[in-house]
Amino acid sequence: MTDDADRKDQEEESARRDFVNLLAVIVCLVILIAGFWLMNRLWEAKKLQDCVFSGRRNCGAAIETTR
C-alpha cells in the first residue's frame, strides 16, 4: 500500500514540476518578446532623434517613391 502512495506522490510531484517548468518557459518567452519590442521602439526613437539633431525636416514622414 505504501508503494502505491509513494508512486502517486512521485507522479503528483512530477506533474507539479512539469507545470512549473512550463510556466517558467512562458514567462521567459514573454520577457524576451517584451525586450525585443522595447529595443525596436528605442531604436526607432534613436533614428528619429538623430534625424532631428542633424537638422533635417519631415523626419517622421514616410518617403514615397513612384515609378
MIBA-62456 format. One line per field, with one value per atom (N, C-alpha, C): residue number from 0; residue in one letter; chain; x, y, z. Coordinates in Angstrom, 2 decimals, m for minus. Last residue first. Layout:
nr = NUM/...
rest = A/...
kette = A/...
east = X/...
north = Y/...
up = Z/...
END
This chain:
nr = 66/66/66/65/65/65/64/64/64/63/63/63/62/62/62/61/61/61/60/60/60/59/59/59/58/58/58/57/57/57/56/56/56/55/55/55/54/54/54/53/53/53/52/52/52/51/51/51/50/50/50/49/49/49/48/48/48/47/47/47/46/46/46/45/45/45/44/44/44/43/43/43/42/42/42/41/41/41/40/40/40/39/39/39/38/38/38/37/37/37/36/36/36/35/35/35/34/34/34/33/33/33/32/32/32/31/31/31/30/30/30/29/29/29/28/28/28/27/27/27/26/26/26/25/25/25/24/24/24/23/23/23/22/22/22/21/21/21/20/20/20/19/19/19/18/18/18/17/17/17/16/16/16/15/15/15/14/14/14/13/13/13/12/12/12/11/11/11/10/10/10/9/9/9/8/8/8/7/7/7/6/6/6/5/5/5/4/4/4/3/3/3/2/2/2/1/1/1/0/0/0
rest = R/R/R/T/T/T/T/T/T/E/E/E/I/I/I/A/A/A/A/A/A/G/G/G/C/C/C/N/N/N/R/R/R/R/R/R/G/G/G/S/S/S/F/F/F/V/V/V/C/C/C/D/D/D/Q/Q/Q/L/L/L/K/K/K/K/K/K/A/A/A/E/E/E/W/W/W/L/L/L/R/R/R/N/N/N/M/M/M/L/L/L/W/W/W/F/F/F/G/G/G/A/A/A/I/I/I/L/L/L/I/I/I/V/V/V/L/L/L/C/C/C/V/V/V/I/I/I/V/V/V/A/A/A/L/L/L/L/L/L/N/N/N/V/V/V/F/F/F/D/D/D/R/R/R/R/R/R/A/A/A/S/S/S/E/E/E/E/E/E/E/E/E/Q/Q/Q/D/D/D/K/K/K/R/R/R/D/D/D/A/A/A/D/D/D/D/D/D/T/T/T/M/M/M
kette = A/A/A/A/A/A/A/A/A/A/A/A/A/A/A/A/A/A/A/A/A/A/A/A/A/A/A/A/A/A/A/A/A/A/A/A/A/A/A/A/A/A/A/A/A/A/A/A/A/A/A/A/A/A/A/A/A/A/A/A/A/A/A/A/A/A/A/A/A/A/A/A/A/A/A/A/A/A/A/A/A/A/A/A/A/A/A/A/A/A/A/A/A/A/A/A/A/A/A/A/A/A/A/A/A/A/A/A/A/A/A/A/A/A/A/A/A/A/A/A/A/A/A/A/A/A/A/A/A/A/A/A/A/A/A/A/A/A/A/A/A/A/A/A/A/A/A/A/A/A/A/A/A/A/A/A/A/A/A/A/A/A/A/A/A/A/A/A/A/A/A/A/A/A/A/A/A/A/A/A/A/A/A/A/A/A/A/A/A/A/A/A/A/A/A/A/A/A/A/A/A
east = 7.18/7.97/7.26/7.61/6.75/7.62/7.93/8.61/7.61/7.78/7.04/7.83/8.71/9.20/8.45/6.87/7.29/7.71/8.03/7.21/7.76/9.74/8.76/7.91/11.23/11.91/10.93/10.83/9.99/10.64/14.23/12.80/12.05/17.43/16.52/15.08/19.32/18.72/17.77/20.28/21.09/20.49/18.31/19.53/20.42/16.46/16.11/17.37/17.92/17.44/17.15/18.29/19.45/19.06/15.58/16.35/17.60/14.98/14.25/15.02/16.75/16.86/16.15/15.76/17.13/17.31/13.23/13.35/14.74/13.95/13.20/13.31/15.20/15.97/15.27/13.06/14.19/15.03/11.50/10.96/12.09/13.26/12.84/12.31/13.37/14.59/14.25/10.69/11.24/12.50/10.54/9.67/10.24/12.44/12.63/11.80/11.21/12.52/12.81/8.89/8.78/10.11/10.07/9.27/9.13/11.34/12.11/11.35/9.13/10.18/11.01/7.77/7.11/8.16/9.66/9.28/8.62/9.66/10.88/10.56/7.03/7.46/8.71/7.17/6.24/6.65/9.05/9.34/8.44/7.63/8.90/9.27/5.51/5.23/6.50/6.96/6.22/5.91/7.85/8.81/8.15/5.40/6.26/7.29/4.54/3.75/4.59/6.55/6.34/5.56/6.08/7.36/7.25/3.56/3.73/5.01/4.21/3.25/3.37/5.95/6.44/5.51/4.21/5.37/5.92/2.48/1.97/3.10/4.28/3.59/3.05/4.98/6.01/5.39/2.51/3.16/4.23/2.17/1.21/1.81/4.28/4.26/3.31/3.48/4.74/4.76/1.11/1.07/2.33/2.09/1.13/1.07/3.73/4.32/3.39/1.97/2.83/3.51/0.82/0.00/0.87
north = 55.27/54.89/55.25/56.90/56.49/56.21/56.68/56.66/56.21/58.39/57.71/57.79/58.10/58.50/57.68/59.32/58.20/58.71/61.53/61.28/60.10/62.19/61.15/60.77/64.26/63.03/61.88/66.81/65.66/64.33/67.98/68.19/66.96/67.95/67.60/67.91/68.32/69.50/69.18/66.32/66.66/67.83/65.97/66.66/67.03/64.48/65.82/66.60/62.07/62.84/64.28/61.22/61.52/62.37/60.78/61.80/62.18/58.64/59.89/61.03/56.70/57.13/58.47/56.47/56.92/57.43/55.42/56.74/57.31/52.93/53.88/55.29/51.84/52.03/53.04/51.68/52.55/52.83/49.77/51.12/52.10/47.57/48.13/49.55/47.16/47.52/48.11/46.41/47.62/48.08/43.98/45.09/46.41/42.49/42.72/43.91/42.48/43.09/43.41/41.03/42.42/43.15/38.58/39.31/40.77/37.90/38.07/38.88/37.74/38.71/38.96/35.60/36.91/38.00/33.57/33.99/35.37/33.38/33.76/34.24/32.50/33.79/34.28/30.00/31.00/32.39/28.71/28.91/30.01/28.66/29.39/29.67/26.97/28.34/29.20/24.61/25.20/26.67/24.22/24.40/25.05/23.85/24.98/25.25/21.48/22.70/23.94/19.70/19.97/21.27/19.72/20.21/20.54/18.51/19.87/20.49/16.00/16.84/18.29/15.14/15.27/16.16/15.05/15.94/16.17/13.07/14.41/15.42/10.92/11.38/12.79/10.69/11.00/11.52/9.99/11.23/11.65/7.50/8.57/9.93/6.11/6.30/7.44/6.11/6.75/7.05/4.64/6.02/6.77/2.18/2.93/4.40/1.54/1.69/2.49/1.23/2.41/2.62/m1.18/0.00/1.26
up = m59.58/m60.76/m62.02/m56.49/m57.60/m58.80/m53.02/m54.31/m55.36/m50.00/m51.06/m52.36/m46.74/m48.06/m49.10/m43.99/m44.81/m46.19/m41.48/m42.67/m43.44/m39.47/m39.19/m40.39/m40.56/m40.15/m39.93/m41.72/m42.08/m41.73/m41.91/m41.68/m42.17/m40.20/m41.29/m40.89/m38.26/m38.88/m40.01/m36.73/m37.89/m38.69/m34.85/m34.43/m35.62/m36.37/m35.91/m35.54/m36.74/m37.89/m37.48/m34.11/m34.95/m36.15/m33.43/m32.73/m33.53/m35.13/m35.24/m34.58/m34.13/m35.52/m35.73/m31.51/m31.74/m33.17/m31.97/m31.34/m31.56/m33.05/m33.87/m33.29/m30.78/m32.00/m32.92/m28.99/m28.67/m29.91/m30.35/m30.11/m29.80/m30.25/m31.53/m31.37/m27.48/m28.20/m29.57/m26.98/m26.38/m27.12/m28.38/m28.76/m28.23/m26.92/m28.35/m28.82/m24.39/m24.58/m26.03/m24.95/m24.47/m24.65/m25.65/m26.63/m26.23/m23.21/m24.43/m25.48/m21.48/m21.21/m22.46/m22.68/m22.57/m22.33/m22.31/m23.65/m23.65/m19.49/m20.21/m21.62/m19.06/m18.52/m19.24/m20.33/m20.82/m20.33/m18.68/m20.11/m20.68/m16.27/m16.35/m17.80/m16.96/m16.58/m16.67/m17.33/m18.44/m18.17/m14.69/m15.78/m16.99/m13.38/m13.00/m14.09/m14.63/m14.73/m14.42/m13.81/m15.23/m15.44/m11.05/m11.57/m13.06/m10.99/m10.47/m11.01/m12.00/m12.72/m12.28/m9.97/m11.34/m12.16/m7.80/m7.75/m9.15/m8.71/m8.44/m8.41/m8.85/m10.06/m9.88/m6.14/m7.13/m8.43/m5.04/m4.62/m5.62/m6.29/m6.55/m6.17/m5.17/m6.61/m6.98/m2.49/m2.89/m4.38/m2.69/m2.19/m2.59/m3.57/m4.38/m3.97/m1.40/m2.73/m3.64/0.69/0.71/m0.64/0.00/0.00/0.00
END
